[in-house]
Amino acid sequence: MSSDCKWPGCGNVASRFGWACATHWAALPVKIRLSLGHSHRPGVEPDAYRLRAEATARDWIIRERNKAAKAGKSPSGGKPFV
Protein backbone atom coordinates (compact mmCIF):
# COMPACT_ATOMS: atom_id res chain seq x y z
CA MET A 1 0.00 0.00 0.00
CA SER A 2 1.39 3.41 -0.92
CA SER A 3 0.59 6.79 0.50
CA ASP A 4 1.23 10.37 -0.48
CA CYS A 5 4.17 12.41 0.78
CA LYS A 6 3.07 14.39 3.84
CA TRP A 7 5.29 17.37 2.92
CA PRO A 8 2.97 20.37 2.40
CA GLY A 9 2.28 20.83 -1.29
CA CYS A 10 3.90 17.58 -2.43
CA GLY A 11 1.83 14.96 -4.18
CA ASN A 12 4.55 12.37 -4.77
CA VAL A 13 4.35 8.85 -3.44
CA ALA A 14 5.83 8.44 0.04
CA SER A 15 8.69 6.00 -0.15
CA ARG A 16 10.18 6.24 3.31
CA PHE A 17 8.27 4.89 6.26
CA GLY A 18 5.01 6.03 4.69
CA TRP A 19 5.73 9.66 5.42
CA ALA A 20 7.73 11.38 2.68
CA CYS A 21 9.01 10.99 -0.84
CA ALA A 22 12.76 10.41 -1.15
CA THR A 23 13.49 14.09 -1.85
CA HIS A 24 11.65 15.40 1.18
CA TRP A 25 12.84 12.58 3.42
CA ALA A 26 16.42 13.68 2.71
CA ALA A 27 15.53 17.28 3.64
CA LEU A 28 14.45 16.33 7.18
CA PRO A 29 16.99 16.38 10.02
CA VAL A 30 18.30 12.95 11.03
CA LYS A 31 16.66 13.11 14.48
CA ILE A 32 13.21 13.60 12.92
CA ARG A 33 13.81 10.85 10.36
CA LEU A 34 14.78 8.47 13.16
CA SER A 35 11.63 9.30 15.15
CA LEU A 36 9.45 8.72 12.10
CA GLY A 37 11.26 5.50 11.25
CA HIS A 38 11.08 4.08 14.78
CA SER A 39 7.39 4.90 15.04
CA HIS A 40 6.41 3.38 11.68
CA ARG A 41 4.10 0.38 12.05
CA PRO A 42 2.72 -0.72 8.65
CA GLY A 43 -0.95 -1.63 8.76
CA VAL A 44 -1.41 -0.37 12.32
CA GLU A 45 -3.23 2.77 13.40
CA PRO A 46 -0.74 5.51 14.40
CA ASP A 47 -0.09 5.66 18.13
CA ALA A 48 0.76 8.74 20.21
CA TYR A 49 4.48 8.34 19.48
CA ARG A 50 3.87 8.32 15.72
CA LEU A 51 1.50 11.29 15.87
CA ARG A 52 4.06 13.23 17.92
CA ALA A 53 6.83 12.38 15.41
CA GLU A 54 4.64 13.57 12.52
CA ALA A 55 3.74 16.79 14.34
CA THR A 56 7.44 17.43 15.03
CA ALA A 57 8.24 17.00 11.34
CA ARG A 58 5.45 19.36 10.25
CA ASP A 59 6.48 21.96 12.85
CA TRP A 60 10.09 21.78 11.65
CA ILE A 61 9.01 22.32 8.03
CA ILE A 62 6.95 25.37 9.00
CA ARG A 63 9.78 26.85 11.12
CA GLU A 64 12.30 26.39 8.31
CA ARG A 65 9.98 27.98 5.75
CA ASN A 66 9.35 30.95 8.06
CA LYS A 67 13.08 31.41 8.70
CA ALA A 68 13.80 31.36 4.96
CA ALA A 69 11.00 33.83 4.24
CA LYS A 70 12.23 36.27 6.92
CA ALA A 71 15.76 36.07 5.55
CA GLY A 72 14.45 36.73 2.05
CA LYS A 73 15.97 33.50 0.81
CA SER A 74 14.68 30.59 -1.15
CA PRO A 75 13.28 28.04 1.29
CA SER A 76 15.40 25.37 -0.33
CA GLY A 77 18.76 27.05 0.10
CA GLY A 78 20.04 24.69 -2.56
CA LYS A 79 18.54 21.69 -0.76
CA PRO A 80 15.34 19.85 -1.65
CA PHE A 81 13.14 22.17 0.40
CA VAL A 82 10.14 22.60 -1.85
VENKAQUI-V224329 format. One line per field, one symbol per residue. ss: DSSP state (~ for helix, > for strand, _ for the rest). Layout:
ss = ???
//
This chain:
ss = __>>________>>_>___>_~~~~~~__~~~~~~~~~~________~~~~~~~~~~~~~~~~~~~~~~~____________
//
